[in-house]
Amino acid sequence: MNIEAIEKIDGLQGGLENTTVVGLQDNFGDYLVEQVQELNAKAIEADLLTEKVISGETENLHQLISSIEKTKKSFELAVQVRNKLLEGYQEIMRMQV
């Protein structure tokens, strides 16, 4: 059995200095604030839909449940991101200089 070596793939080595991620601002803190504001807007929207269903203004329960689930998933994601950031910070603080 003859196994050939894996050759270098041109274009993947180096050259990543100028690569940018679409949608991210230059400041990571600003990005986090923007995401928290979007989460808050989703929560407010879910609250307004809940009030409309309770008051009888609308009977669209599907839209209400969908909005609540989106808010729930977004909040769970935000909590996981916060946990990972906190773990990273704690790991850096444990490093000896």
N, C-alpha and C positions, 0 to 999 in steps of 0.2 A: 504494500500500500504506500503510495507516494503522496505526502502532504506538502503542499506548497506554502511558502511563507506569505503572510498578509503584507501587502504592499501599502506604502503611504498613499493616502488619498489627497490629491492636491486640492487646495481651496479650503480645507477644514483645519489646517494647522495655522495658528496665529491669525492675525488680521481681524480680531474681534474687538479691538480697541474702539473702533468707530461705530460699532453696532449699538443700536438703541432699541428699546422695547416700546412698541407703539402704545400710547395711552398713559405712560408714566411721566410725571413731571420730573424736573431736575431735583426737586427736593422730596425725599421720601416722606417726610412729615406732612407736607402739603397733600400728598397722595392719600395718606391715612385719614387725614381730616376730611377730605372729599368723600372717601368711602363711608365714613361714619355718618356724614350728612345725608348720603344717599340711603343708608340704612334707616336713619331717622325719618326720612321722607316716606319710605315704604311702611314704616310703623304707623305714621300719621294717616296714610291712605287707608290702611287696614282698619284703623279706628273709625274713620269717617264712614267707611262702608258698613261697619258694624252698627253704627248709630242709625244709618239709613234703613238697614234691615229691621232693627228694633222698632224704629218709629213708623215703619210701614211705607216709607217713601219708595222702596224698591223691594222686589221679591227675588232678586237674582242671588240665590245662595251659592251658586257655583262660583261666581265672581268673588264673593266674600271669602269662601274657603280657599280659593286659589291665591288670593291676596294674603291671607293669613299664613298659608304654607310658604309662600315666597319670602315673607318677612321672617318666618321661623328659620328657614334654611339660611338666609342671609345672616341672621343673628348667630346661628351655630357656627358659620364660617368665620365671622368676626371674632368669636370667642376662641376658636382654634388658632387663628392668626395671632391673637393676643398671647395665647399660651406659648406659641413657638417663639415669639419675640421675647417674652419673659425668660424662657429657657435659654435662649441665646445670650441675653444680657447676664443671666446668672453664670453661664459658662465662662463668659469673658471676665467676670468679676472673680472667678476661682483661679484664673491664670496667674501664675507668679511671674513677676517682672524681674 
